[in-house]
Amino acid sequence: MYAQMVKTGVDHVQSKEEMSPEERAFQDRVDQDIKIEPKEWMPEAYRKTLIRQISQHAHSEIIGMQPEGNWITRAPTLERKAILLAKVQDEAGHGLYLYCAAETLGVSRDELMGQLNSGKAKYSSIFNYPTLTWADIGAIGWLVDGAAIMNQVPLQRCSYGPYSRAMIRICKEESFHQRQGYDIMTKLARGTPEQKQMAQDALNRWWWPSLMMFGPSDAESVHSAQSMRWKIKINSNDELRQKFVDQTVPQAEYLGLTVPDPDLKWNAERGHYDFGAISWDEFYQVIAGNGPCNRDRLRTRVKAYEEGRWVREAADAYAAKKAARAKAKAA
Amino acid sequence: MSGQDALFEYLLRLGDNALILGHRLSEWCGHSPALEEDLALSNVALDLIGQTQLWLNLAGEVEGKGRDADKLAYLRDARDFRNLLLVEQPNGDFAATMARQFYFDAWHYLLLRELTGSKDGRIGEIAAKGLKEVTYHLERSRDWILRLGDGTEESHRRMQAAIDDLWMYTGEMFESDEVEQAMMREGIGADLSSLHEPWLGLMRATTDEATLTLPQPGWAQRGGKRGMHSEHLGYILADLQFLQRAYPNAVW
């Protein structure tokens, strides 16, 4: 997902008996679906986990601008160009809301960006794959945003107020993005044989990385159990992945495209699709920095940040001068 | 040149300026100095792409050969493009982008303001819509000239270098050829020479406030509106037109 395998710093999920009175009162509020707001008391592990989760999500939005931004100047029509530019712009906006939500937990945007630029902070594995053709822009909207929505819709109900409100805004825009992506795929699938081939090739390359986005099975994970207890994670990774597969396979069929999984089969008994084994080796390699684009993504981000430094400094200096002049004038 | 031909040429100039500058600005998305600038530069680019569609669709209609905005944008070669040399100049650093933007926005604003009174109602309508957007563009680029000119030593140096560097591309904006003269005579187009003084006034006031020095009048590079471009345009078109050229007749 946009935040994958977020650690909570706990070694087991605390029972009510083990909790301090403050912790118990906090957990009671969470259990009653009362939102936690920035000024309220919260366990340190909750605060730290949220910072990790929200900032990882924000970083994913910012790094995610690159694979799609790669096609802005080459979009095939003026309308497609405007839609894609607006979409990548939305991602910058999502990054901004999320950094703001993280700031309510006592960390600055600069600090978080520093962690991203140094390679210390993670972002979603999916953005380390290249966009080779225009169809990749369709596939990202359809599959990647589709997978993101699966996770983000439940997070609208998460326990932390600022994160929940950011998610509500983000989900509205994401579902629009997903429709746009599917619309690109529809045009290609009904286009010339070359276009159809381009669409199939994009599905082949993006299918498995999209399933990996949900992260490895976390049925046994203490961190996931704790995050669910805190209601900053709502569903298990496997649940969301299954839901995504069930939703997406009929959409692929409607497009006349083939999902690249020979083991994919409807299981009437379960009422779900069965699907093949995911290559978790590949996932861990990508997370470790060995995906096809990790180095380029980070270098591009650092370059923009460093080359923009003098501009940000000038804006600060100008604002300070202006304030000093206004003060001198008032005196 | 017939009146229709001149009108077609005139509309191409308006549309191509918006198209090429919008394209250049869109190159910044994801690479700008701050997230707020990714948002703002994209907004300006989106406005310009929208204006491109309006001008070029009208151009196609006037031409009457079945070409729409996409056909005009994606299937002409460099020699048939009519944009100013200024707007095709590379982004450079943020100061260069803002200098290019400020020079253009100030001119664009004055031009569209004139065109709202065009005898051709279709032009007046597009100009009025564009003017609202460009008023904001100008406010923003002017603000950056002030911030960078009067910011730090480094930003001052870079901003001065940028306005010096791009100055020679501004002269072309105020020269009229037979297309613009024909449009002016018919009350459809604007008198470009009349825009020069107000433009210079705005330049002087802004550079003064920004502690910058406005360059002296000098040699003006010209040719963009007649299809004589810099080498940069070919590369813009190679990007812009790639899919339409590689897959002729495909629908996207």
Contacts between the chains, C-beta under 8 A, distances in Angstrom:
chain1	res1	chain2	res2	distance
A	62	B	35	7.4
A	65	B	29	6.9
A	65	B	30	4.0
A	65	B	38	7.4
A	66	B	30	5.7
A	69	B	29	5.3
A	69	B	30	4.1
A	69	B	31	7.9
A	72	B	26	5.0
A	72	B	27	7.6
A	72	B	29	5.8
A	73	B	23	6.4
A	73	B	26	6.3
A	73	B	27	6.0
A	73	B	239	4.4
A	73	B	240	6.5
A	74	B	239	5.4
A	74	B	240	7.2
A	74	B	242	5.1
A	74	B	243	6.4
A	75	B	243	7.8
A	76	B	74	7.7
A	76	B	243	4.0
A	76	B	244	6.0
A	76	B	250	7.9
A	76	B	252	3.9
A	77	B	70	5.0
A	77	B	74	7.4
A	77	B	252	5.4
A	78	B	19	7.9
A	78	B	49	5.9
A	78	B	52	6.2
A	78	B	53	5.3
A	78	B	69	5.8
A	78	B	70	5.8
A	78	B	73	6.0
A	79	B	53	7.6
A	79	B	70	8.0
A	80	B	252	5.9
A	81	B	26	7.2
A	81	B	49	6.1
A	82	B	46	5.8
A	82	B	49	4.8
A	82	B	50	6.9
A	85	B	26	5.4
A	85	B	29	6.2
A	85	B	42	5.6
A	85	B	45	6.1
A	85	B	46	5.9
A	85	B	49	7.3
A	86	B	42	7.3
A	86	B	46	6.1
A	88	B	29	5.3
A	88	B	30	6.5
A	88	B	42	7.3
A	89	B	29	6.7
A	89	B	38	6.8
A	89	B	39	5.9
A	89	B	42	3.9
A	89	B	43	7.4
A	89	B	46	7.6
A	92	B	29	7.8
A	92	B	30	7.6
A	92	B	35	5.1
A	92	B	38	4.1
A	92	B	39	5.4
A	92	B	42	7.5
A	93	B	39	6.1
A	95	B	35	5.8
A	96	B	35	5.0
A	96	B	36	7.4
A	96	B	39	7.5
A	99	B	35	7.7
A	134	B	243	5.8
A	134	B	252	7.5
A	184	B	252	7.8
A	187	B	251	6.5
A	187	B	252	5.9
A	188	B	252	8.0
A	191	B	250	5.6
A	191	B	251	6.0
A	191	B	252	7.8
A	192	B	247	6.9
A	192	B	249	7.8
A	192	B	250	5.2
A	194	B	247	6.2
A	194	B	250	7.4
A	195	B	247	7.0
A	195	B	250	5.7
A	300	B	30	7.8
A	300	B	31	7.3
A	303	B	31	7.7
A	304	B	30	7.2
A	304	B	31	4.6
A	304	B	32	6.8
A	304	B	33	7.5
A	307	B	33	7.3
A	307	B	93	7.4
A	308	B	32	6.5
A	308	B	33	2.6
A	308	B	34	6.2
A	308	B	37	7.7
A	308	B	94	7.0
A	309	B	33	7.6
A	310	B	152	7.0
A	310	B	154	5.0
A	310	B	155	5.9
A	310	B	158	7.2
A	311	B	33	3.9
A	311	B	34	7.5
A	311	B	37	7.8
A	311	B	94	4.8
A	311	B	148	7.3
A	311	B	155	7.0
A	312	B	33	5.7
A	312	B	34	6.0
A	313	B	151	7.3
A	313	B	152	5.5
A	313	B	154	7.7
A	313	B	155	7.4
A	314	B	147	5.9
A	314	B	148	5.2
A	314	B	151	2.8
A	314	B	152	4.9
A	314	B	154	7.3
A	314	B	155	3.3
A	315	B	147	5.3
A	315	B	151	6.7
A	317	B	151	4.7
A	317	B	152	4.8
A	317	B	155	7.6
A	318	B	146	6.9
A	318	B	147	4.2
A	318	B	148	7.9
A	318	B	150	5.7
A	318	B	151	4.5
A	321	B	150	6.6
